Amino acid sequence: MLPMTGLAALPRFRDYHSKRVSSYDATGGNRDWVDIEGGATKAIAEINGPGCIRHIWMTMWFKEPDYLRRVVLRFFWDGCDEPSIECPIGDFFGLGHAKTKNFVTAVLQMSPEDGKGFNCYWPMPFRERVRVEVENPGTETFPLYFYFDYEGYDNPQVLNGQGYFHVQWRRENPTQGWGDEHAHLKKLDDDGVKWRDMMYHGGDPRGLNTTGQENYVILDALGNGIYCGAHLDVDVFQRQKNDWFGEGDDMIFIDGEKWPPSLHGTGTEDWYNCAFCPTQEYQGPYHGVLLYNGTEQWKWKGKQSVYRYHIEDPVRFRKSIIVGIEHGHANKLSNDYSSTAYYYLDQPKRGGSALPDVEQRLPRPDEPPYPPVR
C-alpha cells in the first residue's frame, strides 16, 4: 500500500526514486518551454510506471485570456484509450471563468505573478504508464512551461489498493430555474416557522424539492471510488429577493440510492463551509471563496467561485455517485453554473462525458449592472 506522505512522513525512509519530467531545454540553452501550436494536440509527458505524480507546475502565456477555457488538458492512465482527466486547463488548476488570481488551497494553487503559476498536489498513482496531452483548439501558438514531479517505484505492490485520479468538468448555462427574480414575497401570518418555510418560494409547490432531480450536477460517476471535492463557478444574472444567488442545498446520492441521499446539506454557502451569504474572499486548505463579485446595486452579481475539497473527509462509493446542488432554493434560479470535480476510481476510464465544443465552454461576457429589485 502506498505509504503515508506529508509532514509526518518526511523523516521516513520510503522506498522510491524522485524523478521529474519538465520542459527544460535539453540543449543546455534557455528555451525552457514547449510550443503548443494552434489547432494541435501535443503529448507533453509520457512516464513509465509504476509511479505516482506528486506535484504539477505549469505556466503559459496567452494573448487572449479565454484560452484558459479553450485549451484542454488530458491524462490517460495505463493504456486506457479514453482520458480519465479531460478539463479546460484553467479549471483543472482550481479556478473557472477563464480567470487567474493568486490563491492557495491544500491541493491547488495559483501563484504570482497574478496567479499565472499553476500548481497541483493531487496524488496520481499509475501502474504501467501515463500520457499527458494538451489540445489547443485556437489559432494562437503559445509557450507552455511545466514540471511533473513524481515518484518511481521498484515494487509495483506499493500501489495495491490505490485508485486512479479522475476529473469531471461540467456546465449548465443557464440552469433551468422556475422562479421570477422580481417576485415579491408576502408574509401570510405571524407564524415564524411558517414564514421561514414560505420565504424562498412564496407558497409555490415547486419550492419543495424532495427528489433532487433538477439539481445542478457536479459529478455523475459509475464505479468503485472516492469523491474528493470540487470547485463551483457561478455567473450570476438572476437573483432572489435578497440578491443572494444561493440557498441551494447540496446532495450526494451514493450507490443508486433513492431519496433521501446519504449526504444532504443546508445551503450553498454551507456547502463551501462559510456562512450567511459571504461577500468576503477566503481561502482555507479545504474550503472557501476564491472569487467574489458584486455591485452596490446587486451584492452577488457576476462571476463567483467557491470550493469544497474532501481531503480529511473523502466520500466513499462502490457502484455510483451523483453529487449535486440546487441552483437557488429548490432550483428556483437560472444562472450559469460550471464545476470541476476531483475523484478516484479503481480503474481508469473516461472522466465523465466528452467536453462540449469550445464555444460552449467560453465564459459569458460580463453584463451591465442591473437596477435594484424594488
N, C-alpha and C positions, 0 to 999 in steps of 0.2 A: 504494500500500500504506500502511496506517495507520502513521504514524511511531512510532518508539520513544518511550516516555514514561518517567516516573520521574526519579530524582535526576539521572542522567547527561544527560537531555534537557532539564532545566529551562532552561538558557540558550539553547536553540534556539528561533528564531522560527518556530514552526509555524503553518500556515495554518488557523485555526479560530476560532470565536466561542464565548466562555464564556457559558453560559446555565444557568438554573435554573427548575424548577417546584417550588413549595412550597405549604404550606397556610396561608400568611400571610393575615392579614385585609386584604382589598383595600379596605376602607372606611377604613383607617388606624387602626383600633382594635386591640385586643389579643386578639381571639378567633381565635387563630392555629392553629386545628385544624379538622378535618372530622369531623362526627359520622357514625359507621357504625352505622346502626340495626340492631336485632335482626331477623333474617330477611331482610336486604337484601344486595344486591351493588352496589357503587358503583365507578364509574370515578374514580380519583383523579388520573390523569395521562394525557394524550394529547399526544404530541410528534411533530411532523413532522420527517422526515429530509431529507437524510442527517445522521446524527449518531452519537454514542456516549455512553452513560451511563457516567460515570466514578466516581460516588460516590452512594450512597443512605444517608440517615439517617432513622430513624423512632423514634418513641416513642409509647406508648399507655398507657391506664390501664384495667385490668380489675379488677373485684371478685373474679372467680374466676380463678386462675392457669391453669386448664386451657384458657382461651380461646387461649393460645398454640398449642394443638393444634387448637382448633375453627376459628379464623379462618384463611382461606386467601388467599394472595397469588398472583395470576395475571398473567403477561405474555404479550401477543400481539404478534408481530413482523410487520410489513409486510403486514397484512391477512389473515394466516392465521387461520381461524376456530377453531382449536384452540390452547390455551395451550402454549407452549414451557416455561413455568415455571408449575407448579401445586403449591404446597407450603404446609404449615402455617407460619404466619408466624414463629413462634419458631425452627423448624428451618431455615427459609431463612437466617436470620441466624447459624446455626452451632452451636446447642445444642438438643438434644432434651429429652424428658421433660417438656415444658411448664415449663421452668425458665429463670430468668435468673441470671446471675452475671457479675462483671467478668472479662473475658478479652480477650487480644489475639492475633490471628494476622495474617498478611500481608494477608488478603483479607476477613476477617470479624471483627467486634469487638462485644462488649457492654460498655458503658462505665457509669461511675457516673451515677446512684445505683443500686447493687445490680444492675448490668447491664441497666438499663432504657433505655439509649441504644444503639440498634441501628445498626451501620454495615456497609456492604458496599462493597468496592472491586473486585469483578469487573468488567472492562470489557465493555460490552454494545453492540456496534455494531448499527445498523439503517439501512436504506436509504430507506424511504418513511415509516414511522411506527411508533410503539409505543403500545399501550394497556395501562395497568396497572389492574387491578381488585382490590378487596378484598371478600371474601364473609364475612359474619357470620351463621353458621347458628344462633347462640344467640338468647336473648331480651334480653340486656343491650345497650343502646346504649353505645358507648364513643367517646372522642375519639381521633383519630389525627393526629399531627403528622408532617410529612415534608418532606424535601428530595430532589429528583432533580437532581444537578449533572451537566451533560452538555456535550459539545462539538458544535457545529453546523458543518457543512462546506459551502462553496460548490461544491466539486468532488466529485461522488459517487465518482469514481475513487479517492479516497483510501481507500475501503473495499474495493477489489479484493482478493480472497483472504482476506477476514475472515469468520469464522463467526458464527453466531447462538448466543447463550447459552441453554442449556437446564439444567433441574434435574429430577431424578427422585427422588421420595420413595417409600420402600418400607418395609414392615413385615411381619414374620412372628412371630406371637405365639400360641403359642410355636413355636420351631423344633422340627422333628421329630427328636429325638435317639433313639439306640438304647441308651444306657448306663444303668447303675444307679449313682447318685451314691454309694451306700454300699458298692459292690463293693470288696472288699479285693484288693490286688494281691499276688501271690506270686512270689517270686524262684525261678526254676526251676533255675538253676545259677549257677556263678561266672563265667560268660562275660559280661563287662561290656557288650560290644556287643549281645549277645542280650538282656540285661536292659533296656538302653535301648530296644531295639526293642519290648519287651513292656510297658514300664512304663505306657503310657497305654491299652492295650487288652486286657491280660491274656491275650493269645493269641487273642482273638476275631477272626475274619477280617474282621468289619465294621470293624475298626480299621485297615484298609489301604485308603486312598482313592486309587484310580488312575483316577478319571473326573471328579471334581468335580461330579457330577450332583446331589448332595444339599447342596451348599454353600448358605449364605445368599447371595442375590443382591443386590449393592449397585447394579449398573447392568446393564441389558439394553437395548441401543440398536441401531438399524439406521441406516446412512447413512455419510457421509464426515465424520469428525470428529476431535476431540481430547478425551481424558478428562483432567480436571484435579483429580480427587481427591474426597474425601468425608469426612463425619464419621459415626461409628458410635455408636449409643446402645443400650446393653445393660442390661436389668433382669435381674439375676442371682438366680435362685431354685433353680438346680440347679448342683452343683459336682462337680469331680473330687476325688480323694482328698486332694490338697494344697490344696483350697479354690479354686484358680485356675480361672477360667472360660474361659481362653484355650487355648493350644496349637493354635489353628486357623490353618492356612496360608491366605494369600491367593493367588488365582489369577486371571489375566487372559487370557481367550481372545479372540484378535483375528481378525476376518475369517473366522469359521466354522471355525477350526482345531480339530482333534481333540487328544487327549492326546499329548504334554504341552503345556500352554499356553506362550505366549511368555514370560510372567512368572509365576514360581512362587515364593512366599515360604516362610518357615520357622517362622512362628508369629504369634499375634495381636499381641503387643507388638512384634514385629519389624516387622509391617506399619506400625504407627504410630511406628516408629523409636526405640522405647525398649528396655528390656532387663530380663530376669529378673523378670517379674511385678510391675511397679511399683505401689507404694502411695502415690506422691507425685504431686501435680498439677504439671504443667509445660506451659508454652505457648511453643513456638518459632514462627517465622514459618510453617513448613510442616508441623509435626507436634507432637503432644503429647497430654496428658491434661487434658481440660477439667474433668472431674468424676470424683472418686473417692469411693466409699462403701465401708464395711465395718464390721465389729464385731470385738470381741476374740475372739468365738467363730467368726467367719466373715470372713476378711480381705477378701473381694471381694463381699460380699453387697449386693444392692440396685442402685441406678442408677449406671451408669458411662458416661462419654462420652469418646471418643478421636477423633483425626482425623489424616489424611494428605493434604496438598494437593500435587499435582504441578505446581508453578509452574516450577521450574528443569528438571524432567524430565517434561514432559507426554507422555501416551501417545497415539500416533497410530494411528488405524484408518481404513480406507477403505470397508468394507462393513458391519461389525458389530463389537460388543464385548460381552462378558459379563465383568463384574467380580464376583468372589465371594470369600467367606471361609468357612472351616469354623467351625462353632459347637461349640467344643471339639475335641479331637483327632479327626479323621476324622468330624466331625459327631456326636459322642457325646452332647452335652448339649442339653437342651430349655430355652431361655430366651427372653426377649422381645427380639428384635432389630429395630431400625429404623435407617434411614440416609437421608442426603441426599447425592446425587451431583451434581457440577457438571461440565458438559461443553459443547462447541461442536459444531454441525453446520453443513454448508454451506448448509442451507435450513431455514426454520422449520417445525416440526412438533410434534406433541404430545410432551411430555417424559415418556414412559412411560405406563403405564395410568392411567385415571382414579383419583383418590383414593378410598380406601374411605370408607364412611359415618363420620359423626362418632364414633359410639360405638366404632368400630374404630380410631380414631386416638388416643383418650384414653390417657394413661399409666395403667399399672397402679397400684392402691393399694399403698403400702408394706406389706410383710408383716412379721409379728413375727419377732424373732430366732430363728434355728434353733440347736439344740444342736450342739456339735462332732461331726464324724464320728468314730466310735470303731472 
